[in-house]
Amino acid sequence: MDLMFDISGFNDEKEEFSNSKRDVLKFLKIIGVDTRFISYTPQKIYINNLRFSKFSRTREATFMKQYPEIEVVRNKLFQKICSKSSKQLALEIEPNSRILMPEENFIIELLMEPYTRKYGVKLVHDGEHDLKVNPLILDDQVNDIFEGIFSGVGLNFSKKSDEIYPLINVPLDWINSFLEMDGQDTFENKNKNELAISFSEFLEDVAPQYKENVVKAAEYIQDKLETEQ
């Protein structure tokens, strides 16, 4: 059940809540929102996980009375992207680490922002760091695998121990559909190998879920080869 309280109780102290990130997050906590499951930007609050964030419609109404200029985004596709990303990041992020971020990557910024509260990480854009974000997406990973096979190189992709991959299990169409809905610039498919593109398009028609299966198969083969060496 929603936390019930009289919003008028904030009236006397309303001036204490500025538009700073610190105060916005503080207010969300006071009304019962778990800020580990939302992404903060100055213009919008994006819900990553509706259930865990506890960001009900009642709490949203309370929040909007205090911050009418900040939009609350309840995008189900974004929540699916967050779910995919969190499963990967749970295996890769070290608490309290410094993480080097890519430049001008809006969705990476959204996905990583809550981890400053979840795991106490610090997101940096230069200087010393413990981990680095690799913005590789699922489509590019699959295309790299196909390109390596068709060129005779073999499996030419392996994860680096000092990198994390928030989007590695997220398909391009999910990302671009969300970015379009949010009015942001979309991603381009980086693959230029015509044979890999044609093969991907063929598989898309006959087996829509093929991408994750290709990655799993490649990881299995790679693990076997490393074990036998």
PLY file of the C-alpha trace (Angstrom):
ply
format ascii 1.0
element vertex 229
property float x
property float y
property float z
element edge 228
property int vertex1
property int vertex2
end_header
0.00 0.00 0.00
1.09 3.58 -0.61
2.55 5.57 2.20
-0.28 7.87 3.25
0.44 11.32 4.54
-0.79 14.90 4.26
1.23 16.75 1.63
0.31 19.99 3.38
2.84 18.94 6.01
5.55 19.98 3.58
4.16 23.47 3.06
6.00 25.08 5.94
9.31 23.60 4.78
8.75 23.73 1.04
11.46 26.33 0.51
14.01 23.89 1.95
13.74 21.69 -1.15
15.67 23.32 -3.98
15.95 22.03 -7.56
19.35 20.52 -6.85
19.84 16.82 -7.49
20.50 16.27 -3.80
17.18 17.83 -2.76
15.13 16.15 -5.49
16.45 12.74 -4.44
15.93 13.63 -0.78
12.29 14.52 -1.45
11.75 11.26 -3.35
13.11 9.32 -0.40
10.83 11.18 2.01
7.72 10.26 0.02
8.77 6.60 -0.11
10.49 6.20 -3.50
13.54 3.94 -3.62
15.96 6.06 -5.65
18.20 3.10 -6.47
15.64 2.16 -9.10
15.16 5.50 -10.85
17.45 7.52 -13.11
17.78 11.21 -12.34
18.16 14.02 -14.87
17.36 17.70 -14.17
14.35 17.60 -16.54
13.06 14.04 -16.08
12.96 11.17 -13.61
13.04 7.80 -15.42
11.63 4.76 -13.62
13.95 1.76 -14.06
11.87 -0.76 -12.14
8.32 0.19 -11.20
7.92 -2.46 -8.48
11.24 -1.91 -6.72
11.15 1.87 -7.01
7.71 2.00 -5.35
6.98 5.02 -7.53
3.20 4.74 -7.49
0.81 7.18 -9.12
0.02 8.57 -5.67
3.69 9.27 -5.01
4.04 10.77 -8.49
1.20 13.18 -7.75
2.91 14.19 -4.50
6.22 14.64 -6.32
4.61 16.76 -9.05
3.16 19.15 -6.47
6.67 19.85 -5.24
8.43 19.64 -8.64
5.88 20.35 -11.40
8.68 21.14 -13.89
10.22 17.63 -13.66
8.58 14.92 -15.77
8.24 11.35 -14.47
8.84 8.86 -17.31
7.06 5.50 -17.02
8.36 3.95 -20.22
7.89 0.17 -20.21
10.50 -0.37 -22.92
13.08 1.56 -20.91
12.26 -0.62 -17.91
12.90 -3.73 -20.07
16.26 -2.28 -21.14
17.13 -1.61 -17.50
16.23 -5.19 -16.57
18.53 -6.60 -19.27
21.30 -4.21 -18.32
21.10 -4.80 -14.57
21.57 -8.55 -14.94
24.83 -7.93 -16.80
26.08 -5.14 -14.56
25.46 -7.18 -11.41
28.21 -9.52 -12.64
30.66 -6.77 -13.59
30.46 -3.74 -11.28
32.61 -3.52 -8.18
31.15 -1.44 -5.32
32.71 2.01 -4.79
34.70 1.80 -8.04
35.49 4.68 -10.38
33.92 4.05 -13.77
35.03 5.81 -16.95
32.01 6.78 -19.05
31.81 7.21 -22.85
31.25 10.71 -24.16
27.76 11.83 -25.23
25.93 8.55 -24.77
22.53 9.42 -23.33
21.22 5.93 -22.64
24.47 4.82 -20.97
24.24 7.87 -18.70
20.67 6.90 -17.75
21.54 3.26 -17.10
24.63 4.01 -15.01
23.31 6.95 -12.95
21.42 4.81 -10.36
24.57 2.79 -9.62
25.99 5.81 -7.82
23.36 4.96 -5.20
23.10 1.17 -5.68
26.82 0.42 -5.45
28.33 3.77 -4.46
30.28 4.04 -7.71
31.68 7.29 -9.07
31.10 8.04 -12.75
33.96 9.95 -14.37
34.69 11.17 -17.90
38.46 11.38 -17.61
41.31 10.63 -15.25
41.99 7.57 -13.14
39.42 4.78 -13.12
38.93 1.17 -12.08
36.50 0.15 -14.82
35.57 1.48 -18.23
32.14 1.35 -19.90
32.15 -0.36 -23.28
28.94 0.78 -25.09
28.82 -2.35 -27.29
25.22 -3.42 -27.99
23.84 -6.89 -28.73
23.59 -6.34 -32.51
27.21 -5.22 -32.81
28.41 -8.17 -30.74
26.54 -10.63 -32.98
27.78 -8.91 -36.12
31.37 -9.03 -34.82
30.98 -12.77 -34.33
29.60 -13.28 -37.85
32.22 -11.03 -39.41
35.01 -12.99 -37.72
33.58 -16.30 -38.90
33.00 -15.18 -42.50
36.46 -13.61 -42.76
38.12 -16.78 -41.46
39.39 -15.15 -38.28
37.07 -17.11 -35.99
35.48 -15.75 -32.84
37.06 -12.32 -32.70
35.27 -10.93 -29.66
36.18 -11.37 -26.02
35.27 -9.24 -23.03
38.01 -7.34 -21.23
38.34 -7.70 -17.47
38.54 -3.94 -16.90
35.43 -3.14 -18.95
31.71 -3.31 -18.23
29.01 -3.79 -20.87
25.63 -2.24 -19.93
24.09 -2.73 -23.40
25.64 -6.01 -24.48
22.35 -7.91 -24.11
20.12 -5.10 -25.40
19.03 -5.11 -29.09
19.38 -2.02 -31.26
15.66 -1.81 -32.03
14.81 -1.56 -28.31
17.36 1.20 -27.81
16.30 3.24 -30.83
12.57 2.82 -30.15
13.06 4.21 -26.66
15.34 7.04 -27.81
12.83 8.05 -30.49
9.98 8.09 -27.98
12.12 10.26 -25.69
13.15 12.67 -28.44
16.82 11.68 -28.39
19.33 10.90 -31.13
19.27 7.24 -32.18
22.13 4.75 -32.62
23.48 3.60 -35.97
24.31 0.00 -36.81
28.12 0.00 -36.94
28.42 -3.21 -38.94
29.63 -2.70 -42.53
30.23 -6.32 -43.53
27.62 -7.05 -46.23
27.73 -10.82 -45.75
27.24 -10.49 -41.99
24.37 -8.05 -42.55
22.66 -10.35 -45.06
23.01 -13.37 -42.78
21.66 -11.40 -39.82
18.63 -10.28 -41.86
17.97 -13.88 -42.93
18.09 -15.13 -39.33
15.87 -12.26 -38.19
13.12 -13.58 -40.47
13.36 -17.25 -39.48
14.43 -17.01 -35.81
13.74 -13.61 -34.18
15.47 -14.62 -30.93
18.65 -15.75 -32.66
20.96 -12.99 -31.36
21.13 -14.10 -27.75
21.51 -17.72 -28.87
24.44 -16.77 -31.13
26.16 -15.00 -28.24
25.60 -17.93 -25.87
26.97 -20.37 -28.46
30.03 -18.20 -29.08
30.71 -17.86 -25.35
30.38 -21.63 -24.90
32.83 -22.34 -27.73
35.25 -19.74 -26.45
35.14 -21.16 -22.92
35.77 -24.67 -24.28
38.74 -23.51 -26.32
40.26 -21.67 -23.36
39.78 -24.72 -21.13
41.53 -26.99 -23.61
44.54 -24.71 -24.04
0 1
1 2
2 3
3 4
4 5
5 6
6 7
7 8
8 9
9 10
10 11
11 12
12 13
13 14
14 15
15 16
16 17
17 18
18 19
19 20
20 21
21 22
22 23
23 24
24 25
25 26
26 27
27 28
28 29
29 30
30 31
31 32
32 33
33 34
34 35
35 36
36 37
37 38
38 39
39 40
40 41
41 42
42 43
43 44
44 45
45 46
46 47
47 48
48 49
49 50
50 51
51 52
52 53
53 54
54 55
55 56
56 57
57 58
58 59
59 60
60 61
61 62
62 63
63 64
64 65
65 66
66 67
67 68
68 69
69 70
70 71
71 72
72 73
73 74
74 75
75 76
76 77
77 78
78 79
79 80
80 81
81 82
82 83
83 84
84 85
85 86
86 87
87 88
88 89
89 90
90 91
91 92
92 93
93 94
94 95
95 96
96 97
97 98
98 99
99 100
100 101
101 102
102 103
103 104
104 105
105 106
106 107
107 108
108 109
109 110
110 111
111 112
112 113
113 114
114 115
115 116
116 117
117 118
118 119
119 120
120 121
121 122
122 123
123 124
124 125
125 126
126 127
127 128
128 129
129 130
130 131
131 132
132 133
133 134
134 135
135 136
136 137
137 138
138 139
139 140
140 141
141 142
142 143
143 144
144 145
145 146
146 147
147 148
148 149
149 150
150 151
151 152
152 153
153 154
154 155
155 156
156 157
157 158
158 159
159 160
160 161
161 162
162 163
163 164
164 165
165 166
166 167
167 168
168 169
169 170
170 171
171 172
172 173
173 174
174 175
175 176
176 177
177 178
178 179
179 180
180 181
181 182
182 183
183 184
184 185
185 186
186 187
187 188
188 189
189 190
190 191
191 192
192 193
193 194
194 195
195 196
196 197
197 198
198 199
199 200
200 201
201 202
202 203
203 204
204 205
205 206
206 207
207 208
208 209
209 210
210 211
211 212
212 213
213 214
214 215
215 216
216 217
217 218
218 219
219 220
220 221
221 222
222 223
223 224
224 225
225 226
226 227
227 228
